[in-house]
Each structure stands twice: as structure tokens, then as C-alpha cells.
Amino acid sequence: MKKMIVTVMLAVATASVPMLAHHSFAAEYDAKKPVTLKGTVTKVDWRNPHVYFFIDVTDEQGKPVNWALEMGPPAGLQRAGWTKNTMKVGDEVVVEGTRAKDGSNLANARTVTMASTGEKLGAASSQGATQ
């Protein structure tokens, strides 16, 4: 009986781990802090539960500052027109989004405009990857 109870407890604990890792938009981002960033892509991390990409943005002193930007899940982005190859390291982008509540260089990307083509794609995890 003890083995069965322990097994059930382990199964429940293991099943709940992915739920703990996910967060709501409102928990991390402040909808009253919109941000527009123009920069060069330094990394794209295309995986579940959300796609992240990083860009270098030039600050007021002319120094590059790296920003992390969260998008929706890969499947949602694909439905919105994205592929793994839409954005690559070295691409210039303009990102409209919402800044993190803690004031760090983290934002939830709402749209991404590719500077080379002018193509504007929805990216928001808070809106099912579309706008």
C-alpha cells in the first residue's frame, strides 16, 4: 500500500512540474510599459513553451545593450506565418512589445518587423501569437 501511495504522489508531482514552469503575461509583464526596440538579432531560441530571441540595441551612450524578447509558442508562431528561418542572427528588426515588470532588459514581443523586407509579423505569447 505504501508503494502505491508513493507512486501516486510521485506521478502527481512529476505531472505538475510543467505547469509550474509556465507563467501568465500579467505575472511578468506590465501592460502599461510599452516598448519599441530596434536592433540586431544575436540569438534565436526556437523551442517550447515560448520562443525567445535576443537583440543588441544601442543605448543613449552608443553602447550595445542585449535584450531578451519572448514570443508565443512555436506552433502558434507557425500559424501566424513564422518559420525557424524567418529571423536569423544578424537580422535588423524593430520590435513592439511590453516591458518586464522588474525593469530588466526583457520584453514580451507583440510584433516584429523585419528591417530588410518591412514584413511585420505578430509574435505575442499573450495573444496566441497573433495581433
C-alpha positions as CSV (number, residue, x, y, z in Angstrom):
1,M,0.0,0.0,0.0
2,K,2.9,2.4,0.9
3,K,4.5,1.8,-2.5
4,M,1.2,2.6,-4.3
5,I,0.8,5.8,-2.3
6,V,4.4,6.9,-3.0
7,T,4.0,6.0,-6.7
8,V,0.8,8.1,-7.0
9,M,2.4,11.0,-5.2
10,L,5.5,10.9,-7.5
11,A,3.2,10.8,-10.6
12,V,1.2,13.8,-9.4
13,A,4.4,15.8,-8.5
14,T,6.0,14.9,-11.9
15,A,2.9,15.9,-13.8
16,S,2.7,19.3,-12.2
17,V,6.2,20.4,-12.9
18,P,5.5,21.7,-16.5
19,M,2.6,23.7,-15.1
20,L,4.8,25.4,-12.6
21,A,7.3,26.5,-15.3
22,H,4.6,28.4,-17.3
23,H,3.6,31.9,-16.4
24,S,0.9,34.3,-17.2
25,F,1.6,37.5,-19.2
26,A,0.4,39.7,-16.3
27,A,2.7,38.0,-13.8
28,E,5.8,39.0,-15.6
29,Y,5.0,42.0,-17.9
30,D,3.5,45.4,-17.3
31,A,0.9,46.3,-19.9
32,K,1.4,50.0,-19.0
33,K,5.1,49.8,-20.1
34,P,5.1,49.6,-23.9
35,V,8.5,49.5,-25.6
36,T,9.8,49.8,-29.2
37,L,13.2,48.4,-29.8
38,K,15.4,48.5,-32.9
39,G,18.4,46.2,-33.0
40,T,20.4,43.3,-34.4
41,V,19.4,39.7,-33.7
42,T,22.1,38.0,-31.6
43,K,20.3,34.7,-30.9
44,V,17.1,32.8,-31.6
45,D,15.9,30.1,-29.3
46,W,13.1,28.3,-31.1
47,R,11.6,25.8,-28.6
48,N,8.6,25.2,-26.3
49,P,6.9,26.6,-24.3
50,H,7.9,30.0,-25.8
51,V,10.3,31.2,-28.5
52,Y,12.9,33.7,-27.3
53,F,15.2,35.9,-29.3
54,F,17.9,38.4,-28.3
55,I,18.8,41.7,-29.9
56,D,21.5,44.2,-29.3
57,V,20.0,47.7,-29.0
58,T,22.2,50.8,-29.0
59,D,21.6,52.9,-25.8
60,E,21.9,56.7,-25.3
61,Q,25.6,56.4,-24.8
62,G,26.1,54.5,-28.1
63,K,26.8,51.1,-26.3
64,P,25.1,47.9,-27.3
65,V,22.6,46.5,-24.7
66,N,21.3,43.0,-25.1
67,W,17.5,42.5,-24.8
68,A,15.7,39.2,-24.4
69,L,12.3,39.0,-26.1
70,E,9.6,36.4,-25.5
71,M,7.2,35.4,-28.3
72,G,4.5,32.8,-28.4
73,P,4.9,29.0,-28.7
74,P,6.4,27.6,-31.9
75,A,3.2,26.1,-33.2
76,G,1.3,29.4,-32.7
77,L,4.0,31.4,-34.4
78,Q,4.0,29.0,-37.4
79,R,0.2,29.5,-37.7
80,A,0.9,33.3,-37.8
81,G,3.4,32.9,-40.7
82,W,6.7,32.3,-38.8
83,T,9.3,29.6,-39.6
84,K,12.5,28.7,-37.8
85,N,14.3,30.7,-40.5
86,T,12.2,33.8,-40.6
87,M,14.6,35.6,-38.2
88,K,18.3,34.9,-38.2
89,V,21.4,36.1,-36.3
90,G,22.5,39.4,-37.9
91,D,19.0,40.5,-39.0
92,E,17.9,44.0,-38.2
93,V,14.4,44.1,-36.5
94,V,12.0,46.6,-34.9
95,V,10.1,45.1,-32.0
96,E,7.0,46.4,-30.4
97,G,6.1,44.9,-27.1
98,T,5.7,45.2,-23.4
99,R,8.5,45.5,-20.8
100,A,9.0,43.2,-17.9
101,K,7.7,44.4,-14.5
102,D,11.1,44.2,-12.9
103,G,12.6,46.8,-15.4
104,S,15.1,44.3,-16.8
105,N,16.0,44.1,-20.5
106,L,13.2,41.6,-21.0
107,A,10.1,42.2,-23.0
108,N,7.1,40.3,-24.5
109,A,7.2,40.9,-28.2
110,R,3.8,41.8,-29.7
111,T,5.1,42.4,-33.3
112,V,8.4,42.0,-35.1
113,T,9.2,44.0,-38.3
114,M,12.0,42.7,-40.4
115,A,14.0,45.7,-41.5
116,S,15.2,44.1,-44.7
117,T,11.7,43.4,-46.1
118,G,9.4,45.6,-44.0
119,E,7.4,42.5,-43.2
120,K,5.5,42.8,-39.9
121,L,4.6,39.6,-38.0
122,G,2.6,39.0,-34.9
123,A,4.6,37.4,-32.1
124,A,2.8,37.8,-28.8
125,S,2.5,34.9,-26.4
126,S,-0.2,36.9,-24.6
127,Q,-2.3,36.9,-27.8
128,G,-1.9,33.5,-29.2
129,A,1.0,34.6,-31.4
130,T,-1.2,36.9,-33.5
131,Q,-2.2,40.5,-33.4
